[in-house]
């Protein structure tokens, strides 16, 4: 499935990035993430449209396992 993979930062979480995917517009995903549990909005540092969004996102996560904050979360 086509979609976008992205790398986000948040000033409330210095020295961390969030890697994720969406099949919608990245700006809509940023709006979703800015909820009551997050004090400041995320900023998109990188986004790319890809043909295989699930495989591409998984490759990103596989490339950085020792740096992940929690293996079940998308934060590095």
Secondary structure, DSSP 8 states (H G I E B T S, - for coil): --EEEEEEE-TTSTT--EEEEESS-HHHHHHHH-STT-SS--EEEEEEEES-HHHHHHHHHHHTGGG-SSTTSSB-
